[in-house]
Amino acid sequence: MEDASNKIYLCSRCLIAGDAPGICQRCGQELIVCQPGSCEDPQRRPLIDGQGNVRSRAPIWWLRHTLGSLILRYEEKRNSD
């Protein structure tokens, strides 16, 4: 069962957060639901390459929401190297 308290709603354009689904008050874009996970969840870390360099300061869960399959391909390539 999903824990609803771990869900947040964000505008991918303004990064305004909300506690319920709906429309961004600033720009009118639909808020996206995000579930960042617990504090220990590796999805909350930034994207790091095989040499330990930070590739993006955004957490992995956010990259998956905004970049979709592009970030998955990057991770697959990194894991295969």
Residue pairs with C-beta under 8 A, 6 or more apart in sequence:
2 35
6 35
6 36
6 37
6 38
7 33
7 34
7 35
8 17
8 18
8 19
8 33
8 34
8 35
8 36
9 17
9 18
9 19
9 20
9 21
9 22
9 31
9 32
9 33
9 34
10 16
10 17
10 18
10 31
10 32
10 34
10 65
11 24
11 26
11 27
11 29
11 31
11 32
12 29
12 32
12 65
12 66
13 24
13 27
13 29
14 24
14 26
14 27
14 29
16 24
16 25
16 26
16 31
18 24
18 31
21 31
21 33
22 30
22 31
23 29
23 30
23 31
24 30
24 31
32 65
34 61
34 62
34 65
35 61
36 43
36 44
36 59
36 61
36 62
37 43
37 44
37 61
42 60
43 59
43 60
43 61
43 64
44 59
44 60
44 61
45 59
45 60
46 54
46 55
46 56
46 57
46 58
46 59
46 60
47 54
47 55
47 56
47 58
47 60
47 63
47 71
47 74
47 75
48 54
48 55
49 55
49 78
50 78
50 81
55 74
56 63
58 66
60 71
63 71
64 71
64 72
